Amino acid sequence: MISLNGKVALITGASRGIGAATARLFANAGARAIVINYHSNRAAADAVRDDCVAAGADVLTVRADVGRASSVRSMVGKAVERFGRLDIVVANAGIWKGAAIEEMTEAEWDETIDTNLKSVYATCSAAAAQMIAQGGGRIITVSSTAGQRGEAFHSHYAASKGGIISLTKALASELGPKGIFVNSVAPGWVDTEMSAEALTNRAERKKIVSLIPLQRVATAEDVAGPILFLASDLSNGITGEILNVNCGSVLCG
Ligand SMILES: NC(=O)c1ccc[n+]([C@@H]2O[C@H](COP(=O)([O-])OP(=O)(O)OC[C@H]3O[C@@H](n4cnc5c(N)ncnc54)[C@H](OP(=O)(O)O)[C@@H]3O)[C@@H](O)[C@H]2O)c1
């Protein structure tokens, strides 16, 4: 019943983790074509490409630093040149680094804000131009519980994710009249390389899990499912929504 038949999707940061799980799920849901963006991990991106092709999707793999607007514009241009349109964009790529505020350098602040927040501006801007021209589309951003309640020693990360939430709501009102849906998924802890350092420490993991009502950490596939829902016609009445995918760890809207 849930189907992306005939749709063209672009996913940033699709070489690993949530982005990779989303690309595979989109291919299995019948997407016609998928643009797989990566930054440095070509081998991982190629493995995702092979799985998507095996599921029947046409795939374009593009290396681009999402923190640079010109790279993102060029990537979106390549996608439209190859597939003729762009129906779904998932602004997912991100980094999670730690630093106490009194020691955080300007370079550390800029790296996180550029990669996590400027990237979403750049992706939405380039995608919106194409989607307005073609009469509609769907944008899904990937924020975080950190953007809702803050996160000590990751203040740049929390600020970037709070920015994504506001940007998502602003663009939902701005682009709704043009047939473009803009929603966000806000994951809590997810088992990916991003969180591996904290989650492979047994004592740390036990402490984290003890605070989660479902008593487990989400998988990348747990997050990809709601992204697919927001990318599909089953969510036709939803825009500007922040959909929590956190196994109950943060109960806010
Ligand atoms: N994991 C969690 O616990 C968690 C919780 C809440 C929110 N999130 C959010 O979910 C999203 C995905 O996270 P994840 O856990 O799947 O992370 P991950 O496993 O570390 O994967 C990150 C992805 O982003 C790409 N990327 C990083 N910097 C990039 C850049 N400058 N340009 C283009 N691509 C870049 C990576 O590409 P390469 O492979 O080429 O490096 C990779 O594909 C992020 O926005 C993250 O903040 C994650």
The ligand as an SDF file (V2000), in Angstrom:
LIG
                    3D

 48 52  0  0  0  0  0  0  0  0999 V2000
   22.6290    8.3180   15.3490 N   0  0  0  0  0  0  0  0  0  0  0  0
   21.9100    8.9980   16.2250 C   0  0  0  0  0  0  0  0  0  0  0  0
   21.8540    8.6340   17.4170 O   0  0  0  0  0  0  0  0  0  0  0  0
   21.1290   10.2170   15.7720 C   0  0  0  0  0  0  0  0  0  0  0  0
   20.2630   10.8110   16.7000 C   0  0  0  0  0  0  0  0  0  0  0  0
   19.5300   11.9360   16.3300 C   0  0  0  0  0  0  0  0  0  0  0  0
   19.6910   12.4770   15.0650 C   0  0  0  0  0  0  0  0  0  0  0  0
   20.5490   11.8850   14.1800 N   0  0  0  0  0  0  0  0  0  0  0  0
   20.7030   12.5290   12.8770 C   0  0  0  0  0  0  0  0  0  0  0  0
   20.4640   11.6140   11.8300 O   0  0  0  0  0  0  0  0  0  0  0  0
   21.2260   11.9840   10.6740 C   0  0  0  0  0  0  0  0  0  0  0  0
   21.9850   10.7640   10.1740 C   0  0  0  0  0  0  0  0  0  0  0  0
   22.8220   10.3070   11.2230 O   0  0  0  0  0  0  0  0  0  0  0  0
   23.4320    8.8260   11.2700 P   0  0  0  0  0  0  0  0  0  0  0  0
   23.3050    8.3720   12.6820 O   0  0  0  0  0  0  0  0  0  0  0  0
   22.9050    8.0090   10.1680 O   0  0  0  0  0  0  0  0  0  0  0  0
   24.9910    9.2050   11.0300 O   0  0  0  0  0  0  0  0  0  0  0  0
   26.1920    8.3750   10.3800 P   0  0  0  0  0  0  0  0  0  0  0  0
   25.9490    6.9190   10.4670 O   0  0  0  0  0  0  0  0  0  0  0  0
   27.4230    8.9600   10.9880 O   0  0  0  0  0  0  0  0  0  0  0  0
   26.1290    8.8110    8.8290 O   0  0  0  0  0  0  0  0  0  0  0  0
   26.3180   10.1600    8.4900 C   0  0  0  0  0  0  0  0  0  0  0  0
   26.1110   10.3500    7.0080 C   0  0  0  0  0  0  0  0  0  0  0  0
   26.2680   11.7510    6.7150 O   0  0  0  0  0  0  0  0  0  0  0  0
   27.2460   11.9090    5.6970 C   0  0  0  0  0  0  0  0  0  0  0  0
   27.9550   13.1620    5.8590 N   0  0  0  0  0  0  0  0  0  0  0  0
   28.6490   13.6280    6.9300 C   0  0  0  0  0  0  0  0  0  0  0  0
   29.1740   14.8390    6.6610 N   0  0  0  0  0  0  0  0  0  0  0  0
   28.8100   15.1320    5.3790 C   0  0  0  0  0  0  0  0  0  0  0  0
   29.0650   16.2390    4.5120 C   0  0  0  0  0  0  0  0  0  0  0  0
   29.7780   17.2940    4.9000 N   0  0  0  0  0  0  0  0  0  0  0  0
   28.5430   16.1950    3.2530 N   0  0  0  0  0  0  0  0  0  0  0  0
   27.8030   15.1310    2.8440 C   0  0  0  0  0  0  0  0  0  0  0  0
   27.5450   14.0600    3.6160 N   0  0  0  0  0  0  0  0  0  0  0  0
   28.0400   14.0700    4.8720 C   0  0  0  0  0  0  0  0  0  0  0  0
   28.1600   10.6810    5.8390 C   0  0  0  0  0  0  0  0  0  0  0  0
   28.8520   10.4840    4.6090 O   0  0  0  0  0  0  0  0  0  0  0  0
   30.2480    9.6470    4.5200 P   0  0  0  0  0  0  0  0  0  0  0  0
   29.9050    8.2010    4.8000 O   0  0  0  0  0  0  0  0  0  0  0  0
   30.7320    9.8380    3.1330 O   0  0  0  0  0  0  0  0  0  0  0  0
   31.1360   10.2100    5.5710 O   0  0  0  0  0  0  0  0  0  0  0  0
   27.1320    9.5880    6.1640 C   0  0  0  0  0  0  0  0  0  0  0  0
   26.5020    9.1270    5.0010 O   0  0  0  0  0  0  0  0  0  0  0  0
   22.1360   13.1320   11.1210 C   0  0  0  0  0  0  0  0  0  0  0  0
   21.5930   14.3690   10.7070 O   0  0  0  0  0  0  0  0  0  0  0  0
   22.1060   13.0240   12.6370 C   0  0  0  0  0  0  0  0  0  0  0  0
   22.3690   14.2630   13.2740 O   0  0  0  0  0  0  0  0  0  0  0  0
   21.2590   10.7650   14.4990 C   0  0  0  0  0  0  0  0  0  0  0  0
  1  2  1  0
  2  3  2  0
  2  4  1  0
  4  5  1  0
  4 48  2  0
  5  6  2  0
  6  7  1  0
  7  8  2  0
  8  9  1  0
  8 48  1  0
  9 10  1  0
  9 46  1  0
 10 11  1  0
 11 12  1  0
 11 44  1  0
 12 13  1  0
 13 14  1  0
 14 15  2  0
 14 16  1  0
 14 17  1  0
 17 18  1  0
 18 19  2  0
 18 20  1  0
 18 21  1  0
 21 22  1  0
 22 23  1  0
 23 24  1  0
 23 42  1  0
 24 25  1  0
 25 26  1  0
 25 36  1  0
 26 27  1  0
 26 35  1  0
 27 28  2  0
 28 29  1  0
 29 30  1  0
 29 35  2  0
 30 31  1  0
 30 32  2  0
 32 33  1  0
 33 34  2  0
 34 35  1  0
 36 37  1  0
 36 42  1  0
 37 38  1  0
 38 39  2  0
 38 40  1  0
 38 41  1  0
 42 43  1  0
 44 45  1  0
 44 46  1  0
 46 47  1  0
M  CHG  2   8   1  16  -1
M  END
$$$$
